[in-house]
Amino acid sequence: MKHDRILLDERQAALVERLVRSGRFSSTTDVIGYSLDLLEQREAAAALFLSELEDEVTRGLESGPAVAMETADELISAFRRRR
């Protein structure tokens, strides 16, 4: 596997150093590996969210023609009248 050099800004480098010094991670490589695992999880969650959103849009479009709904102001006015 080809390894590229990773350049961190001062804030990132300080964070990595602090995490290693705390004993939570044993090396910079461990911090980077953990970070990439979190990024992979976040990307998977985002992909799942978008897929589910697309499925819901499709369901909505296939459910029939759109119908007009009350505006937010109309709903709030109706709520206040019932109080």
C-alpha positions as a printed Julia matrix, in Angstrom:
83×3 Matrix{Float64}:
   0.0    0.0    0.0
   1.3    3.43  -0.93
   1.56   5.82   1.99
   1.23   9.52   1.35
   2.59  12.0    3.78
  -0.14  13.5    5.96
   0.11  17.18   6.81
  -1.86  18.44   9.79
  -2.51  22.03  10.71
  -1.47  23.22  14.17
  -4.88  22.55  15.71
  -5.04  19.01  14.35
  -1.46  18.23  15.37
  -2.12  19.53  18.89
  -5.21  17.34  19.17
  -3.32  14.24  18.03
  -0.49  15.0   20.45
  -2.92  15.56  23.32
  -4.74  12.28  22.62
  -1.5   10.3   22.49
  -0.11  11.99  25.62
  -3.35  11.21  27.49
  -2.75   7.51  26.9
  -6.03   7.11  25.09
  -4.12   6.26  21.91
  -0.69   4.71  21.65
   0.4    6.52  18.48
  -0.47   9.02  15.8
  -1.3    6.07  13.54
  -3.89   4.87  16.06
  -5.51   8.32  16.18
  -5.64   8.54  12.38
  -6.98   4.98  12.08
  -9.71   5.65  14.65
 -10.59   8.9   12.88
 -10.9    7.13   9.54
 -13.14   4.48  11.12
 -15.43   7.25  12.41
 -15.44   8.92   9.01
 -16.34   5.62   7.36
 -19.24   5.17   9.81
 -20.44   8.73   9.19
 -20.29   8.27   5.42
 -22.25   4.99   5.69
 -24.89   6.68   7.89
 -25.18   9.58   5.41
 -25.55   7.17   2.5
 -28.26   5.24   4.36
 -30.07   8.48   5.24
 -30.04   9.62   1.6
 -31.21   6.24   0.38
 -34.1    6.21   2.87
 -34.96   9.81   1.97
 -35.04   8.93  -1.73
 -37.31   5.95  -0.93
 -39.69   8.21   1.0
 -39.76  10.77  -1.83
 -40.6    7.98  -4.27
 -43.36   6.69  -1.97
 -44.77  10.2   -1.69
 -44.72  10.79  -5.42
 -46.34   7.42  -6.09
 -49.07   7.96  -3.46
 -51.1   10.19  -5.72
 -51.49  13.8   -6.71
 -50.44  16.53  -4.34
 -53.13  18.26  -2.32
 -53.03  21.71  -0.82
 -52.28  21.9    2.89
 -52.87  24.6    5.45
 -50.12  27.13   5.86
 -48.25  27.33   9.14
 -50.1   30.58   9.94
 -53.46  28.88   9.37
 -52.51  25.96  11.62
 -51.34  28.29  14.38
 -54.52  30.39  14.12
 -56.7   27.26  14.32
 -54.75  26.07  17.37
 -55.19  29.42  19.11
 -58.93  29.45  18.4
 -59.31  26.03  20.05
 -57.52  27.12  23.23
